[in-house]
Amino acid sequence: MLSSLSRGNLVGAWIGVLLTVAGAAALSGESITAGDSALWFAVCVVPTVLMLMVRPGAPPAMQEALYAVDRRG
């Protein structure tokens, strides 16, 4: 099932879920501060950037760096 999803659809779904959760929190009366906004931004951006960096055809340096970390662990 997951093999039929494109990266673009997965990124869109990820950001959509996070925006839905943030909207629900705002509607429930939670205060949204600058720190919360920065955290949400990081949660949205970091996984997306990493996923796009290790896509097929990414520069070999990134793939080699991640492979080296995986082998050490």
Sequence and secondary structure as in RCSB ss.txt:
>XXXX:A:sequence
MLSSLSRGNLVGAWIGVLLTVAGAAALSGESITAGDSALWFAVCVVPTVLMLMVRPGAPPAMQEALYAVDRRG
>XXXX:A:secstr
 GGG  HHHHHHHHHHHHHHHHHHHHHTT    HHHHHHHHHHHHHHHHHHHHTSTT  HHHHHHHHHHHHH 
